[in-house]
Amino acid sequence: MEYINEFHKEWIERTRKSIEEWKKHPPTREEVLEQQKRLDHQRAIIENKQQNNKGQ
């Protein structure tokens, strides 16, 4: 694979390593649900801020 620059090369290698780790140790259902709960909470905060900014 040809890399754009050194940063790109390092980013691709980190991503590959992460994927290999995830394959070895997939998250449990509880971990997935907890992560989704955090993401939903973050989305609600962002949407609330956007709505407040539109009202001003």
N, CA, C and O atoms as a GROMACS GRO file, in nm:
protein
  224
    1MET      N    1   0.084  -0.118   0.000
    1MET     CA    2   0.000   0.000   0.000
    1MET      C    3   0.089   0.124   0.000
    1MET      O    4   0.189   0.131   0.071
    2GLU      N    5   0.050   0.219  -0.080
    2GLU     CA    6   0.125   0.344  -0.086
    2GLU      C    7   0.062   0.445   0.009
    2GLU      O    8  -0.060   0.464   0.010
    3TYR      N    9   0.146   0.509   0.089
    3TYR     CA   10   0.098   0.605   0.187
    3TYR      C   11   0.116   0.747   0.135
    3TYR      O   12   0.209   0.776   0.060
    4ILE      N   13   0.025   0.836   0.177
    4ILE     CA   14   0.032   0.976   0.135
    4ILE      C   15   0.149   1.044   0.204
    4ILE      O   16   0.228   1.115   0.141
    5ASN      N   17   0.160   1.021   0.336
    5ASN     CA   18   0.270   1.079   0.413
    5ASN      C   19   0.288   0.996   0.540
    5ASN      O   20   0.219   0.896   0.560
    6GLU      N   21   0.379   1.038   0.624
    6GLU     CA   22   0.409   0.962   0.746
    6GLU      C   23   0.289   0.956   0.841
    6GLU      O   24   0.262   0.852   0.902
    7PHE      N   25   0.218   1.066   0.853
    7PHE     CA   26   0.098   1.066   0.938
    7PHE      C   27  -0.002   0.963   0.888
    7PHE      O   28  -0.057   0.887   0.967
    8HIS      N   29  -0.026   0.960   0.758
    8HIS     CA   30  -0.119   0.866   0.697
    8HIS      C   31  -0.075   0.722   0.725
    8HIS      O   32  -0.157   0.637   0.759
    9LYS      N   33   0.053   0.695   0.712
    9LYS     CA   34   0.107   0.562   0.737
    9LYS      C   35   0.081   0.520   0.883
    9LYS      O   36   0.036   0.409   0.908
   10GLU      N   37   0.110   0.609   0.976
   10GLU     CA   38   0.091   0.579   1.118
   10GLU      C   39  -0.056   0.558   1.150
   10GLU      O   40  -0.091   0.468   1.227
   11TRP      N   41  -0.143   0.641   1.092
   11TRP     CA   42  -0.286   0.629   1.117
   11TRP      C   43  -0.339   0.495   1.065
   11TRP      O   44  -0.417   0.429   1.134
   12ILE      N   45  -0.298   0.456   0.946
   12ILE     CA   46  -0.340   0.328   0.889
   12ILE      C   47  -0.293   0.212   0.976
   12ILE      O   48  -0.368   0.119   1.002
   13GLU      N   49  -0.169   0.217   1.021
   13GLU     CA   50  -0.116   0.109   1.105
   13GLU      C   51  -0.188   0.101   1.239
   13GLU      O   52  -0.217  -0.009   1.286
   14ARG      N   53  -0.219   0.215   1.301
   14ARG     CA   54  -0.295   0.214   1.426
   14ARG      C   55  -0.434   0.155   1.404
   14ARG      O   56  -0.483   0.078   1.487
   15THR      N   57  -0.495   0.191   1.294
   15THR     CA   58  -0.628   0.139   1.263
   15THR      C   59  -0.624  -0.012   1.243
   15THR      O   60  -0.711  -0.083   1.294
   16ARG      N   61  -0.525  -0.061   1.172
   16ARG     CA   62  -0.512  -0.205   1.152
   16ARG      C   63  -0.495  -0.278   1.284
   16ARG      O   64  -0.556  -0.383   1.307
   17LYS      N   65  -0.412  -0.223   1.371
   17LYS     CA   66  -0.390  -0.286   1.502
   17LYS      C   67  -0.519  -0.288   1.583
   17LYS      O   68  -0.548  -0.388   1.650
   18SER      N   69  -0.595  -0.180   1.579
   18SER     CA   70  -0.721  -0.174   1.652
   18SER      C   71  -0.818  -0.279   1.601
   18SER      O   72  -0.884  -0.348   1.680
   19ILE      N   73  -0.827  -0.292   1.471
   19ILE     CA   74  -0.918  -0.390   1.412
   19ILE      C   75  -0.879  -0.531   1.454
   19ILE      O   76  -0.966  -0.613   1.485
   20GLU      N   77  -0.751  -0.560   1.455
   20GLU     CA   78  -0.705  -0.693   1.497
   20GLU      C   79  -0.741  -0.719   1.644
   20GLU      O   80  -0.782  -0.830   1.679
   21GLU      N   81  -0.726  -0.618   1.728
   21GLU     CA   82  -0.762  -0.633   1.870
   21GLU      C   83  -0.912  -0.655   1.886
   21GLU      O   84  -0.954  -0.739   1.966
   22TRP      N   85  -0.992  -0.582   1.811
   22TRP     CA   86  -1.138  -0.598   1.819
   22TRP      C   87  -1.179  -0.739   1.776
   22TRP      O   88  -1.270  -0.798   1.833
   23LYS      N   89  -1.110  -0.792   1.674
   23LYS     CA   90  -1.141  -0.927   1.628
   23LYS      C   91  -1.109  -1.031   1.736
   23LYS      O   92  -1.182  -1.128   1.754
   24LYS      N   93  -1.000  -1.009   1.809
   24LYS     CA   94  -0.960  -1.102   1.915
   24LYS      C   95  -1.052  -1.092   2.036
   24LYS      O   96  -1.082  -1.193   2.100
   25HIS      N   97  -1.096  -0.972   2.068
   25HIS     CA   98  -1.177  -0.947   2.187
   25HIS      C   99  -1.299  -0.861   2.151
   25HIS      O  100  -1.302  -0.742   2.181
   26PRO      N  101  -1.398  -0.922   2.086
   26PRO     CA  102  -1.516  -0.842   2.049
   26PRO      C  103  -1.591  -0.794   2.174
   26PRO      O  104  -1.589  -0.861   2.277
   27PRO      N  105  -1.655  -0.678   2.164
   27PRO     CA  106  -1.727  -0.625   2.281
   27PRO      C  107  -1.847  -0.713   2.316
   27PRO      O  108  -1.908  -0.776   2.230
   28THR      N  109  -1.878  -0.714   2.443
   28THR     CA  110  -1.997  -0.787   2.488
   28THR      C  111  -2.121  -0.707   2.454
   28THR      O  112  -2.112  -0.588   2.420
   29ARG      N  113  -2.235  -0.770   2.462
   29ARG     CA  114  -2.362  -0.700   2.435
   29ARG      C  115  -2.379  -0.583   2.531
   29ARG      O  116  -2.424  -0.476   2.492
   30GLU      N  117  -2.342  -0.605   2.657
   30GLU     CA  118  -2.354  -0.498   2.757
   30GLU      C  119  -2.265  -0.379   2.722
   30GLU      O  120  -2.306  -0.264   2.738
   31GLU      N  121  -2.144  -0.407   2.676
   31GLU     CA  122  -2.053  -0.298   2.638
   31GLU      C  123  -2.108  -0.220   2.519
   31GLU      O  124  -2.099  -0.097   2.515
   32VAL      N  125  -2.165  -0.291   2.423
   32VAL     CA  126  -2.222  -0.225   2.305
   32VAL      C  127  -2.340  -0.137   2.347
   32VAL      O  128  -2.352  -0.024   2.301
   33LEU      N  129  -2.425  -0.190   2.434
   33LEU     CA  130  -2.541  -0.112   2.479
   33LEU      C  131  -2.498   0.011   2.559
   33LEU      O  132  -2.557   0.118   2.544
   34GLU      N  133  -2.397  -0.004   2.642
   34GLU     CA  134  -2.347   0.109   2.720
   34GLU      C  135  -2.286   0.215   2.628
   34GLU      O  136  -2.308   0.335   2.649
   35GLN      N  137  -2.212   0.173   2.528
   35GLN     CA  138  -2.154   0.267   2.434
   35GLN      C  139  -2.265   0.341   2.359
   35GLN      O  140  -2.257   0.463   2.340
   36GLN      N  141  -2.369   0.269   2.316
   36GLN     CA  142  -2.479   0.332   2.245
   36GLN      C  143  -2.550   0.433   2.334
   36GLN      O  144  -2.592   0.540   2.289
   37LYS      N  145  -2.563   0.400   2.461
   37LYS     CA  146  -2.625   0.491   2.557
   37LYS      C  147  -2.545   0.621   2.567
   37LYS      O  148  -2.602   0.730   2.569
   38ARG      N  149  -2.412   0.610   2.574
   38ARG     CA  150  -2.326   0.730   2.580
   38ARG      C  151  -2.338   0.812   2.453
   38ARG      O  152  -2.346   0.935   2.458
   39LEU      N  153  -2.339   0.744   2.337
   39LEU     CA  154  -2.350   0.816   2.210
   39LEU      C  155  -2.484   0.887   2.198
   39LEU      O  156  -2.491   1.000   2.151
   40ASP      N  157  -2.591   0.821   2.241
   40ASP     CA  158  -2.723   0.885   2.238
   40ASP      C  159  -2.726   1.008   2.328
   40ASP      O  160  -2.785   1.110   2.292
   41HIS      N  161  -2.663   0.998   2.444
   41HIS     CA  162  -2.658   1.111   2.537
   41HIS      C  163  -2.580   1.228   2.474
   41HIS      O  164  -2.622   1.343   2.483
   42GLN      N  165  -2.466   1.197   2.412
   42GLN     CA  166  -2.386   1.302   2.347
   42GLN      C  167  -2.465   1.368   2.235
   42GLN      O  168  -2.462   1.490   2.219
   43ARG      N  169  -2.536   1.286   2.155
   43ARG     CA  170  -2.615   1.340   2.045
   43ARG      C  171  -2.723   1.433   2.098
   43ARG      O  172  -2.748   1.539   2.041
   44ALA      N  173  -2.788   1.394   2.207
   44ALA     CA  174  -2.893   1.477   2.265
   44ALA      C  175  -2.836   1.612   2.310
   44ALA      O  176  -2.900   1.715   2.290
   45ILE      N  177  -2.719   1.610   2.370
   45ILE     CA  178  -2.655   1.735   2.414
   45ILE      C  179  -2.626   1.825   2.294
   45ILE      O  180  -2.655   1.945   2.298
   46ILE      N  181  -2.570   1.767   2.189
   46ILE     CA  182  -2.536   1.846   2.070
   46ILE      C  183  -2.662   1.903   2.005
   46ILE      O  184  -2.665   2.021   1.969
   47GLU      N  185  -2.765   1.820   1.991
   47GLU     CA  186  -2.889   1.868   1.930
   47GLU      C  187  -2.952   1.978   2.014
   47GLU      O  188  -3.007   2.074   1.960
   48ASN      N  189  -2.945   1.965   2.145
   48ASN     CA  190  -3.000   2.067   2.234
   48ASN      C  191  -2.925   2.199   2.217
   48ASN      O  192  -2.987   2.305   2.211
   49LYS      N  193  -2.793   2.192   2.209
   49LYS     CA  194  -2.714   2.314   2.189
   49LYS      C  195  -2.747   2.379   2.055
   49LYS      O  196  -2.757   2.501   2.046
   50GLN      N  197  -2.764   2.296   1.951
   50GLN     CA  198  -2.797   2.351   1.819
   50GLN      C  199  -2.933   2.419   1.820
   50GLN      O  200  -2.950   2.525   1.761
   51GLN      N  201  -3.029   2.359   1.887
   51GLN     CA  202  -3.162   2.418   1.896
   51GLN      C  203  -3.157   2.550   1.973
   51GLN      O  204  -3.222   2.647   1.935
   52ASN      N  205  -3.079   2.553   2.081
   52ASN     CA  206  -3.066   2.676   2.159
   52ASN      C  207  -3.000   2.786   2.077
   52ASN      O  208  -3.038   2.903   2.089
   53ASN      N  209  -2.902   2.752   1.995
   53ASN     CA  210  -2.835   2.852   1.912
   53ASN      C  211  -2.927   2.905   1.803
   53ASN      O  212  -2.916   3.022   1.766
   54LYS      N  213  -3.017   2.823   1.750
   54LYS     CA  214  -3.111   2.868   1.648
   54LYS      C  215  -3.214   2.964   1.705
   54LYS      O  216  -3.261   3.054   1.635
   55GLY      N  217  -3.248   2.945   1.832
   55GLY     CA  218  -3.348   3.029   1.897
   55GLY      C  219  -3.297   3.166   1.934
   55GLY      O  220  -3.376   3.253   1.968
   56GLN      N  221  -3.169   3.187   1.928
   56GLN     CA  222  -3.111   3.316   1.969
   56GLN      C  223  -3.107   3.414   1.856
   56GLN      O  224  -3.062   3.527   1.874
   0.00000   0.00000   0.00000
